[in-house]
Each structure stands twice: as C-alpha cells, then as structure tokens.
C-alpha cells in the first residue's frame, strides 16, 4: 500500500515494507534508492514489520512509485463502500482469471515469449490481497501503522 502526501509543498510517498519486498522478489529492476534507503542492513521483513511505511521524498522516487499500479494507493480506495470494494475485487479477479487462461493455453515456447502474463497475474493477485487488507482496516480487523496524517 502506498500513500501520497504533500509535506512542505513537496509531494512524498510512503510505501509499506511488504511492497518493497515484493519488488525485491520480482523480476522488475529495482532502483538504487530502494537499496540505499531500505534494504541496506535490513535483516527480515515479517509479520511484525511488513506493514511499516517507508518515506520517499525525492521526485524520482515518488514518480517511480506513482507508476506502479499494482501497489495499491490507499487514498483511491479508502472511501469505497463494501460493495464498491467487492466490485473492484471481482473485476481484478476476472482479469486475473483471463490472464491465467491465456497462460494455461500457451505452449512452453509461447510462455517463454510471454512471461509478462505470469507477472501480470501475480500483480493482480497482489492487488486483490491488499484490497482485502483495506476492507479489514475499515472493519477494524487489521491495524495499520499509518503515518500520523492518515485518518482511518
């Protein structure tokens, strides 16, 4: 989950450790600033710190995270009703199922040429999981260590 905020007239982004570790484990090239700010000296990301937010304040950092659609922007969904969240989850699930069907109907050779489909499917599942996290936050089933400016 990511949060965009304006501080001292400058846009910043807060990104959860779980998202950073997802990037680290993906095939996506990781910008050096992630290693410098986060991964240097980091031992483990586990249930005790996976929802912690890391602040990024450089323009290129904010831009990088803006472009990553699969990291859920909390502000986009925080005011959704349960029905709206359910509709969004269903929409993403349908897209994930179509992607899986495409992948499953490909030959091994075609899969090598279309590896991006597998990544797209994983990203859709990731988004669905975080929409469920937002649902849980809204219903008091999950506590998030939001920065102080966030009102739940």
C-alpha positions in Angstrom: 0.0 0.0 0.0 1.2 3.5 -0.8 0.2 6.9 0.5 0.9 10.2 -1.3 1.2 13.3 0.8 2.3 16.9 0.4 4.8 18.0 3.1 6.3 21.5 3.0 4.9 22.0 -0.5 6.6 18.8 -1.8 5.0 15.5 -2.7 6.2 12.5 -0.8 5.2 8.9 -0.9 5.0 6.3 2.0 5.3 2.7 0.9 4.9 -0.4 3.0 7.8 -2.8 3.6 5.8 -5.7 2.1 5.5 -3.8 -1.2 9.3 -3.1 -1.2 10.0 -6.8 -0.6 7.5 -7.8 -3.3 9.6 -5.6 -5.7 12.8 -7.1 -4.4 11.5 -10.6 -5.2 10.1 -9.7 -8.6 11.8 -9.7 -11.9 11.4 -5.9 -12.1 14.6 -3.9 -12.0 14.9 -2.2 -8.6 16.1 1.4 -8.5 19.2 2.0 -6.4 17.4 4.3 -4.0 15.4 1.3 -2.6 18.6 -0.4 -1.7 20.1 2.7 -0.2 17.1 3.7 1.9 15.6 0.4 2.8 17.4 -2.8 2.1 20.9 -1.8 3.5 21.2 -3.5 6.8 17.7 -4.9 6.7 17.5 -8.4 8.2 14.0 -9.6 7.9 10.6 -8.5 6.9 8.0 -10.4 8.8 4.5 -10.0 10.3 5.9 -7.6 12.9 7.1 -5.0 10.4 5.7 -5.9 6.9 3.0 -3.1 7.2 5.5 -0.4 8.3 5.8 2.5 5.9 9.0 3.9 4.5 9.0 7.6 3.4 10.4 8.5 0.0 10.7 12.2 -0.8 12.8 12.6 -3.9 11.0 13.4 -7.2 12.2 10.3 -9.0 11.3 8.1 -6.1 7.7 9.5 -5.9 7.5 9.1 -9.7 8.7 5.5 -9.6 6.0 4.5 -7.1 3.3 6.5 -8.9 3.9 4.4 -11.9 3.5 1.1 -10.1 -0.2 0.3 -10.4 -0.1 -3.0 -8.5 0.9 -1.2 -5.3 -2.5 -0.1 -4.0 -2.9 3.6 -3.4 -4.8 3.8 -0.1 -6.4 7.1 -1.0 -8.0 5.7 -4.1 -9.9 3.0 -2.1 -10.3 4.3 1.5 -13.7 5.7 1.0 -15.1 2.8 -1.1 -18.2 1.1 0.3 -18.1 -2.6 0.9 -20.0 -3.1 -2.3 -17.5 -1.0 -4.3 -14.6 -2.9 -2.9 -16.3 -6.2 -3.7 -16.9 -5.0 -7.3 -13.3 -3.9 -7.7 -12.0 -7.2 -6.3 -14.3 -9.1 -8.7 -13.1 -7.0 -11.7 -9.5 -7.8 -10.8 -10.3 -11.4 -10.3 -11.9 -11.7 -13.7 -8.9 -10.1 -15.3 -6.6 -12.5 -13.4 -8.6 -15.5 -14.5 -8.4 -14.3 -18.1 -4.7 -13.9 -17.8 -4.4 -17.4 -16.2 -6.5 -18.9 -19.0 -4.3 -17.3 -21.6 -1.1 -18.6 -19.9 -2.5 -22.1 -19.4 -3.4 -22.3 -23.1 0.1 -21.5 -24.3 2.8 -23.8 -25.3 6.0 -23.8 -23.3 7.7 -21.8 -26.1 4.9 -19.2 -26.1 5.1 -18.9 -22.3 8.8 -18.0 -22.6 7.9 -15.3 -25.0 5.0 -14.0 -22.8 6.4 -14.2 -19.4 4.9 -10.8 -18.7 1.5 -12.6 -18.5 2.6 -14.5 -15.4 3.9 -11.3 -13.8 0.6 -9.6 -14.6 -1.3 -12.4 -13.0 0.8 -12.2 -9.8 0.4 -8.4 -9.7 -3.4 -8.7 -10.0 -3.5 -11.3 -7.1 -1.3 -8.9 -5.1 -3.7 -6.1 -5.6 -6.7 -8.3 -4.6 -4.9 -9.2 -1.4 -4.4 -5.6 -0.5 -7.9 -4.6 -1.3 -8.9 -7.3 1.3 -6.4 -5.6 3.7 -8.2 -2.3 3.2 -11.5 -4.0 3.9 -10.1 -5.4 7.1 -8.8 -1.9 8.1 -12.2 -0.4 7.5 -13.8 -3.1 9.7 -11.3 -2.9 12.5 -9.9 -6.4 11.8 -6.5 -5.1 10.8 -4.4 -2.3 12.4 -2.0 -0.5 10.1 0.8 1.7 11.4 -0.2 4.6 9.2 1.7 7.8 9.3 0.1 10.5 11.5 -1.5 12.4 8.7 -3.8 9.4 7.8 -7.2 9.4 9.3 -8.9 5.9 9.4 
